[in-house]
C-alpha cells in the first residue's frame, strides 16, 4: 500500500512539474498539430499519422509480447517443477 501511495505521489508531482514548465503543452502540440517546439516548422499530417500509428503499434506489440513471454515462462516453470517432483525420492513418512 505504501508503494502505491509513493508511486502515485511521485507521478502526480511529475505531472504538475511538467504542466507548470510548459513541456506538457509542447508535447501535446507536437502530437496533435505537429508543431515542433521552439521553431515555426510543422510536420505534415501524413508523417504525424505514421508516427502515432507506429507508437500505438509499439505499445500494443509490447503488451502482447509481455503476455506471451509470461505464458511461456509459466509453462516452463510448471514443467520444471513437475520434472523435479518426479525425480525426488518417495519419502517414507510423507503421509504423517
VOGU-815431 format. One record per residue (C-alpha): residue number from 1; residue in three letters; x, y, z. Coordinates in nm, 3 decimals. Example, Ala and Ser with C-alpha at 12.3 -4.5 7.8 and 13.67 -1.06 7.14 Angstrom:
VOGU-815431
    n  res       px       py       pz
    1  ALA    1.230   -0.450    0.780
    2  SER    1.367   -0.106    0.714
end
This chain:
VOGU-815431
    n  res       px       py       pz
    1  UNK    0.000    0.000    0.000
    2  UNK    0.286    0.236    0.085
    3  UNK    0.449    0.166   -0.250
    4  UNK    0.130    0.257   -0.438
    5  UNK    0.096    0.583   -0.245
    6  UNK    0.460    0.675   -0.312
    7  UNK    0.427    0.596   -0.684
    8  UNK    0.105    0.798   -0.703
    9  UNK    0.261    1.098   -0.529
   10  UNK    0.571    1.089   -0.749
   11  UNK    0.354    1.059   -1.062
   12  UNK    0.132    1.348   -0.954
   13  UNK    0.428    1.571   -0.872
   14  UNK    0.592    1.486   -1.206
   15  UNK    0.270    1.574   -1.386
   16  UNK    0.247    1.906   -1.201
   17  UNK    0.610    1.990   -1.279
   18  UNK    0.564    1.908   -1.649
   19  UNK    0.246    2.113   -1.664
   20  UNK    0.395    2.421   -1.497
   21  UNK    0.716    2.415   -1.704
   22  UNK    0.531    2.401   -2.038
   23  UNK    0.686    2.074   -2.151
   24  UNK    0.348    1.902   -2.142
   25  UNK    0.193    2.174   -2.360
   26  UNK    0.476    2.146   -2.614
   27  UNK    0.442    1.768   -2.625
   28  UNK    0.067    1.783   -2.677
   29  UNK    0.106    2.046   -2.951
   30  UNK    0.362    1.824   -3.122
   31  UNK    0.143    1.515   -3.104
   32  UNK   -0.184    1.682   -3.202
   33  UNK   -0.079    1.951   -3.451
   34  UNK    0.277    1.856   -3.548
   35  UNK    0.429    2.185   -3.429
   36  UNK    0.797    2.136   -3.349
   37  UNK    0.871    2.316   -3.018
   38  UNK    1.094    2.622   -3.046
   39  UNK    1.054    2.657   -3.423
   40  UNK    0.792    2.768   -3.670
   41  UNK    0.815    2.437   -3.856
   42  UNK    0.519    2.196   -3.861
   43  UNK    0.527    1.832   -3.960
   44  UNK    0.277    1.724   -4.231
   45  UNK   -0.034    1.534   -4.118
   46  UNK    0.070    1.217   -4.300
   47  UNK    0.400    1.197   -4.112
   48  UNK    0.224    1.262   -3.781
   49  UNK   -0.026    0.989   -3.863
   50  UNK    0.257    0.745   -3.933
   51  UNK    0.434    0.844   -3.610
   52  UNK    0.120    0.794   -3.399
   53  UNK    0.040    0.461   -3.570
   54  UNK    0.398    0.349   -3.506
   55  UNK    0.378    0.443   -3.139
   56  UNK    0.045    0.264   -3.099
   57  UNK    0.184   -0.045   -3.274
   58  UNK    0.488   -0.050   -3.044
   59  UNK    0.274   -0.019   -2.730
   60  UNK    0.035   -0.296   -2.840
   61  UNK    0.324   -0.518   -2.950
   62  UNK    0.498   -0.465   -2.616
   63  UNK    0.196   -0.575   -2.414
   64  UNK    0.128   -0.871   -2.643
   65  UNK    0.493   -0.974   -2.619
   66  UNK    0.489   -0.949   -2.241
   67  UNK    0.174   -1.163   -2.221
   68  UNK    0.319   -1.433   -2.443
   69  UNK    0.651   -1.425   -2.257
   70  UNK    0.470   -1.463   -1.925
   71  UNK    0.269   -1.759   -2.059
   72  UNK    0.583   -1.934   -2.187
   73  UNK    0.778   -1.875   -1.866
   74  UNK    0.487   -2.003   -1.655
   75  UNK    0.461   -2.315   -1.868
   76  UNK    0.837   -2.377   -1.842
   77  UNK    0.842   -2.330   -1.465
   78  UNK    0.544   -2.563   -1.423
   79  UNK    0.712   -2.826   -1.637
   80  UNK    1.041   -2.791   -1.446
   81  UNK    0.859   -2.822   -1.113
   82  UNK    0.683   -3.139   -1.231
   83  UNK    1.012   -3.289   -1.352
   84  UNK    1.184   -3.203   -1.022
   85  UNK    0.898   -3.354   -0.823
   86  UNK    0.913   -3.671   -1.031
   87  UNK    1.289   -3.711   -0.963
   88  UNK    1.256   -3.669   -0.588
   89  UNK    1.266   -3.990   -0.383
   90  UNK    0.949   -4.106   -0.217
   91  UNK    0.958   -4.022    0.149
   92  UNK    0.887   -4.295    0.397
   93  UNK    0.665   -4.090    0.624
   94  UNK    0.522   -3.836    0.381
   95  UNK    0.163   -3.909    0.490
   96  UNK    0.217   -3.811    0.856
end
